[in-house]
Amino acid sequence: MIRWGGEEFVIVLDACRQATAIDLAERIRARVAAYRDSEVGKVTLSLGLATLAPGEMTDALFARADAALYQAKRGGRDRLSIAPQPD
């Protein structure tokens, strides 16, 4: 996991099936949602997930993941949005 921007992080999973990545992302999201802090209160997590398509450049992959993240935020936050595969 690396910090990508202010409040954005990237997790790269090598040779991972999309279903496994979705399961992991949902478990992370649920774990964060269950966390409570007396000073911070409830914390939520919005996630965008993209899987690398054959021949796809990494900048295109990250752009699709970023678009999925913003779709999750627009959809009400505290959710996972999965980027469609490129045409």
QUIZINOR-V970537 format. One record per residue. RES is the residue in one letter. SS is DSSP state (@ for helix, = for strand, . for the rest). PHI is phi in radians with two decimals (* if undefined). PSI is psi as a letter, one per 40 degrees, with the letter a starting at -180 (* if undefined). Layout:
BEGIN
res:ss:phi:psi
RES:SS:PHI:PSI
RES:SS:PHI:PSI
END
This chain:
BEGIN
res:ss:phi:psi
M:.:*:h
I:=:-2.33:i
R:=:-1.35:h
W:.:-1.71:d
G:.:-2.70:a
G:.:-0.76:c
E:.:-2.12:f
E:.:-2.01:h
F:=:-2.23:i
V:=:-2.12:h
I:.:-2.04:h
V:.:-1.85:h
L:.:-1.97:h
D:.:-1.54:h
A:.:0.91:f
C:.:-2.07:h
R:.:-1.20:i
Q:@:-1.04:d
A:@:-1.07:d
T:@:-1.18:d
A:@:-1.12:d
I:@:-1.10:d
D:@:-1.05:d
L:@:-1.09:d
A:@:-1.06:d
E:@:-1.16:d
R:@:-1.16:d
I:@:-1.11:d
R:@:-1.04:d
A:@:-1.13:d
R:@:-1.11:d
V:@:-1.15:d
A:@:-1.10:d
A:@:-1.39:e
Y:.:-1.28:h
R:=:-2.25:h
D:=:-2.29:h
S:.:-1.12:d
E:.:-1.59:d
V:.:-1.56:d
G:=:1.51:a
K:=:-1.38:h
V:.:-2.07:h
T:.:-2.14:i
L:.:-2.45:h
S:.:-1.82:h
L:=:-2.26:i
G:=:-2.06:h
L:=:-2.12:h
A:.:-2.41:i
T:.:-1.93:i
L:.:-1.18:h
A:.:-1.54:i
P:.:-0.96:h
G:.:1.40:e
E:.:-1.33:h
M:.:-1.41:i
T:@:-1.12:d
D:@:-1.13:d
A:@:-1.21:d
L:@:-1.04:d
F:@:-1.14:d
A:@:-1.13:d
R:@:-1.18:d
A:@:-1.12:d
D:@:-1.13:d
A:@:-1.10:d
A:@:-1.15:d
L:@:-1.04:d
Y:@:-1.19:d
Q:@:-1.14:d
A:@:-1.09:d
K:@:-1.15:d
R:@:-1.16:d
G:.:-1.39:e
G:.:2.09:e
R:.:1.14:i
D:.:0.88:f
R:.:-2.70:i
L:=:-1.91:h
S:=:-2.12:h
I:=:-1.87:h
A:.:-1.25:h
P:.:-1.19:i
Q:.:-1.19:i
P:.:-1.17:i
D:.:-1.23:*
END
